[in-house]
Amino acid sequence: MSENTILENVSKFMEEAAAAYGRYQADEFSQSMWQECCRIQSPIEQLFVVAIHLVATFNMTPLLVSRTFDDKDAELQIIPQWKVGKYRSDFALRQHPLDKIVCVELDGHEFHDRDERQRRYEKTRDRFFTVSGYSVLHFTGAEVVKDPCATALEAFNLATGLSDVTTHPFDQ
């Protein structure tokens, strides 16, 4: 067997192995995201949590979904429905060692800005988060549905202190 034939066989096998590995990782990602989405009721929040995982993965930043920020070893944490004081944020992101917390609010039509009382509550909550030292990002449901990764990338960049030079998963 010639050296060219061996190199062609190696190259072909590497492509087949990469495809098999990609299928394995895709299945693993799908199963993991399905479990996360089962814990979240809002479809726009489900889109966001999948997108933030994708953005973190493409930026080689391990992401831990947790219920508290107690784990100081986690590089980037996300907490769905984070409670602080009497308020709740749809998501909170924290990157260690910066320890900067970003509250992410996803404003769907069903639950946000429907009347004066809701607007007043949201503005008061946002001021509370800001005075407490947290950054607050709001995205409309339409923004999340249109490009979940763009909203996740913006939140990721703010939480990690990076500019817009990180990777959008679908720019590949």
N, C-alpha and C positions, 0 to 999 in steps of 0.2 A: 504494500500500500504506500502510495507516495505521500510526501509531506503535505502537499496541497490538499489531498483528499482528507487527510487527518485534520488539517486546519478547517476545512469546510465542514467536516463532521462536528468538530468542537464548536464552531460558530453556530451551526444549525441547532445543536443540543442546547447551547446557551440561550438561544432565542426561545426554544421550547420550555426550558426551565424558567426563564424570566416570565413567560406567559402563565405558566402553572403557578409560580409564586405570586404573580399579580392577581390571579383568580382567588388564591388562598387569602391574600391580604384584603381583597374586596369583600369576600365572604365574612372575614373576621370584622372588618369595619361595619358592614351592614348589620351583623348581629349585635355588635356593641351599640350602634346608634339606635337600633330597634329597642333595646333595653332602656336606653336613655329616654327615647321618645315616649315609651309607655308610662314613664313617671311624670310626663308633662302633658297638660291637657290642651293648651293652646297650640293650634297649627303653626302660627307664626313663631312661637317660642320653639317649637320642634324644629322648624327650618333653621332658626338661628343657632340652636345648640349643635346641630349637625354641621353647619357652616363653620362655627368657631373651632370645632374639632378638626375640620378639614384645613382651615387656615393655619392652625397651630402645627398640624402634621407637616404641611408644606413648608413651614418656616422652622422645622426641626425643633419645636418647643414642646416638650411633654406637657400635656394638659390633664389635670386631675379634677374630676367632678366630685364635689364633696358637699357636705352640709354645713361645715364650719371652716374657718381659716386657721385651724389649729396646727395643720401640717406645715411646718416651716421648711421641710425638705422639698416640697413640691415647687417646681419652677413656676408653673402657672396654674392657678386654680380658678374654677368657676363654680359658683353656688347659685342654683336656680331658686327663685323665691326667697331671696336673702332678707332676713328680718333684722332691722336695726331700729331701736327705739320702738315707737308704735307704728312704724312704717315698714313697707315691704317693697323691694326692688325686684323686677322680673329676673334680673341676673346681676351678680356682682363678680367682677374679675379682679384677681390680685396676682401680681408677679413678684416672686421672691428673687432677689433681696430688696427690690424697690419698695415693696409693701404698699404701693399705690393702689387704692381701690377705685374701680370704675363701676358705677351703677349703670346698667343698661335697661332702658325702658322701651318696650315695643308697644306702640300705641295703635291698637286695632280700633275700628269704629265701634265695636260692641261695648267696650268698657272705658273708653277715654273721650274726654271733651264732649260728652253728650249734653251736659247742662252746666250751669254756673257752679253748682255745688261740687261736681267732679273736677272742673277746672281749678277751683279754689283749693281743693284737696291736693291735686297734683302739684300746683305751684308751691304750696306750703311744704309738701314732702320734698320737692326739689331743693328748696331753700334749706331745709333741715339737713339733707345730705351734703350740700355745699358747705354749710357752716361747720358740719362735722368733719370736713376735710376730704370728702369724696368728690370725684368728678362724676358728672351725670351726662349720659348720652341718650337722646331720644331718637327713635326711628319710627316712621309710620309703618303700618302693616303693609302698605303698598310697596314701600322701599324694600322690606324684607322679602316679600314675594317676588319682586322683580329681580333682585340680585342679592340673595342671602349672604354670599361670600363677601360682597362689597361692604355690607353692614358689619359683618364679623371682622373683616380686615380693619375697618376703622376702629372698632372697639379693641381689637388686638393691639394695634399700633399705639393707642392711647395707654392701655394697660402696661405695655412693655417699654414705653418710652421711645418707640421707634417712629421714624417718619414714614412717608408713603413708599418706601423702597422695598418693603417686604412683598412676599409673593401672593398674588391672587391665584388660587388653585386652577382656574380655567384660563390663565394666561400662558399656560405651557404649550 
